[in-house]
């Protein structure tokens, strides 16, 4: 079946304007990592199914307009998850998922990218965010990349950028982008981001 984008049919979208901040870290951070709350652990998935990945991505990103991978076919997500340079790490709190991060090893001079990072809504404000971020950073640096990168935007949680900076990332550049978010996704779009 042809999708609207592939068939030439224009689907209804809400255009949003975001400032995307690109950050990098050139060396591992010093000091002891923050402790996780009791009952928390992080598991690197040996294999991640498409439905579980969509659950993580959709739940963590729902309030922050994570839209792009919601528009991608299951086969494309499966191919992405099968790539050896991609790893998915899930934070569990008392046995249930509480957040996740995705690392992409880019090889050569491109280093490693923290592609996605976030907490489930029920885990926000419970002391796991900084610990999970440091876990992601330490996991990336354990493989000795040349550098570690991440980006965030004005659609993300307001603590995202300050947390990345406090963790040791430095801002490289900020780029304004216009995103066509399909209305069929049903994502809440903050008024401050609407481009018209």
Secondary structure, 3 states (H helix, E strand, C coil): CCCHHHHCCCCCEEEEEEEEEEEEECCCCCCCCCCCCCCEEEEECCCCCHHHHHHHHHHHHHHHCCCHHHHCCHHHHHHHHHCCCEEEEEEEECCEEEEEEEEEECCHHHCEEEEEEEECHHHCCCCCHHHHHHHHHHHHHCCCCCCEEEEEECCCCCHHHHHHHHHCCEEEEEEEEEEEEEHHHCCCCCHHHECC
